[in-house]
Amino acid sequence: MSADPGHLLGALLDGELRQGEEEGVRTHVRACDRCRRELRLFGEARTVVRGLPPVDPPFGFYERIVRPRHRARAGVAALVAGAAASVAIMALATPREAPISPHVAQLVDTHTASASTSGDPISEITPAAAPVSFQR
């Protein structure tokens, strides 16, 4: 607990402090005139506010509160729809790899099979690394 528990006085009045905190604040308040006066003023203000009569809200108050939520939901829905549309457009617009004829893997396999029968040691390691490029 800090040396001046003034920020805990409201919680003390409302019974929101743990037992150890409450005992520490009460001990401090007994010794500190300023905190004791502040606690008394808090209590008086609380009593005055709780004694006020209930007030009916003005006409349309609830509607003004609820209406922005519908707008917010519509805004969120529009944002989600826009994000989904963006993902769909990106998926459809992504360039596809052009098919290569004949297939490179098939060429490597054919070369490996023919090279392995010729006894060429360099050609036998071709599948390990086959740098291939086609000029168009």
C-alpha positions as CSV (number, residue, x, y, z in Angstrom):
1,M,0.0,0.0,0.0
2,S,1.2,3.5,-0.8
3,A,2.0,6.0,2.0
4,D,-1.2,8.0,1.0
5,P,-4.1,5.7,0.3
6,G,-6.4,8.6,-0.8
7,H,-7.2,6.8,-4.0
8,L,-8.6,3.8,-1.9
9,L,-11.0,5.8,0.2
10,G,-14.0,5.3,-2.2
11,A,-13.3,1.6,-2.3
12,L,-13.2,1.6,1.5
13,L,-16.6,3.2,1.7
14,D,-18.0,0.7,-0.9
15,G,-16.5,-2.3,0.9
16,E,-14.4,-3.3,-2.1
17,L,-11.0,-3.7,-0.4
18,R,-9.4,-6.9,0.7
19,Q,-9.2,-7.4,4.5
20,G,-5.5,-6.5,4.7
21,E,-5.9,-3.4,2.5
22,E,-9.0,-2.3,4.5
23,E,-7.1,-2.6,7.8
24,G,-4.2,-0.6,6.4
25,V,-6.4,2.2,5.0
26,R,-8.4,2.4,8.3
27,T,-5.1,2.6,10.3
28,H,-3.9,5.4,8.0
29,V,-7.2,7.3,8.2
30,R,-7.1,7.2,12.0
31,A,-3.7,8.8,12.0
32,C,-4.1,11.3,9.0
33,D,-6.4,14.3,9.5
34,R,-6.5,15.1,5.7
35,C,-7.6,11.5,4.8
36,R,-10.1,11.4,7.6
37,R,-11.7,14.7,6.3
38,E,-11.6,13.4,2.7
39,L,-13.3,10.1,3.8
40,R,-16.0,12.1,5.6
41,L,-16.6,14.3,2.5
42,F,-16.7,11.2,0.3
43,G,-19.3,9.7,2.6
44,E,-21.4,12.9,2.7
45,A,-21.3,13.2,-1.1
46,R,-22.3,9.5,-1.5
47,T,-25.3,10.0,0.8
48,V,-26.4,13.1,-1.1
49,V,-26.2,11.4,-4.5
50,R,-28.0,8.3,-3.3
51,G,-30.7,10.5,-1.8
52,L,-31.5,12.1,-5.1
53,P,-34.9,11.2,-6.7
54,P,-34.8,9.0,-9.8
55,V,-35.1,10.9,-13.1
56,D,-36.9,9.6,-16.1
57,P,-34.8,9.9,-19.3
58,P,-35.9,12.3,-22.0
59,F,-38.1,11.0,-24.8
60,G,-36.0,9.1,-27.4
61,F,-33.0,8.6,-25.1
62,Y,-32.9,4.8,-25.4
63,E,-33.4,5.0,-29.2
64,R,-30.4,7.3,-29.5
65,I,-28.3,5.0,-27.5
66,V,-29.4,1.8,-29.4
67,R,-29.3,3.2,-32.9
68,P,-25.5,3.8,-33.0
69,R,-25.0,0.1,-32.2
70,H,-26.9,-0.9,-35.3
71,R,-24.7,1.5,-37.3
72,A,-21.6,0.0,-35.8
73,R,-22.8,-3.5,-36.6
74,A,-23.5,-2.4,-40.2
75,G,-20.1,-0.9,-40.4
76,V,-18.4,-4.1,-39.1
77,A,-20.5,-6.1,-41.5
78,A,-19.4,-3.9,-44.4
79,L,-15.8,-4.2,-43.3
80,V,-16.0,-8.0,-43.1
81,A,-17.7,-8.1,-46.5
82,G,-15.0,-5.9,-48.0
83,A,-12.2,-8.0,-46.5
84,A,-13.8,-11.2,-47.9
85,A,-14.2,-9.6,-51.3
86,S,-10.5,-8.5,-51.3
87,V,-9.4,-12.1,-50.4
88,A,-11.6,-13.5,-53.2
89,I,-10.2,-11.0,-55.7
90,M,-6.6,-11.8,-54.7
91,A,-7.2,-15.5,-54.9
92,L,-8.7,-15.2,-58.4
93,A,-6.1,-12.6,-59.7
94,T,-3.0,-14.5,-58.5
95,P,-1.0,-15.6,-61.6
96,R,-0.8,-19.3,-62.2
97,E,2.4,-21.1,-63.1
98,A,2.4,-21.8,-66.8
99,P,2.5,-25.5,-67.6
100,I,5.8,-26.7,-69.1
101,S,5.8,-29.4,-71.7
102,P,7.5,-31.8,-71.4
103,H,7.4,-32.0,-67.6
104,V,10.8,-31.2,-66.0
105,A,10.7,-34.0,-63.4
106,Q,9.9,-36.5,-66.2
107,L,13.0,-35.3,-68.1
108,V,15.2,-35.6,-65.0
109,D,14.0,-39.1,-64.3
110,T,14.5,-40.2,-68.0
111,H,18.1,-38.7,-68.0
112,T,18.9,-40.4,-64.7
113,A,17.8,-43.8,-65.9
114,S,19.8,-43.5,-69.1
115,A,22.9,-42.0,-67.4
116,S,23.0,-44.7,-64.8
117,T,23.4,-47.4,-67.4
118,S,26.2,-45.5,-69.1
119,G,28.5,-45.5,-66.0
120,D,28.9,-41.7,-66.1
121,P,29.5,-40.7,-62.4
122,I,28.5,-37.1,-62.9
123,S,25.3,-37.9,-64.6
124,E,24.3,-40.3,-61.8
125,I,24.0,-37.4,-59.2
126,T,21.8,-35.3,-61.5
127,P,18.6,-35.8,-59.4
128,A,20.4,-34.3,-56.4
129,A,20.6,-30.9,-58.1
130,A,19.2,-30.2,-61.5
131,P,19.4,-26.5,-62.5
132,V,17.0,-26.2,-65.3
133,S,16.0,-23.1,-67.2
134,F,14.0,-22.7,-70.4
135,Q,14.4,-19.7,-72.6
136,R,11.3,-18.4,-74.4
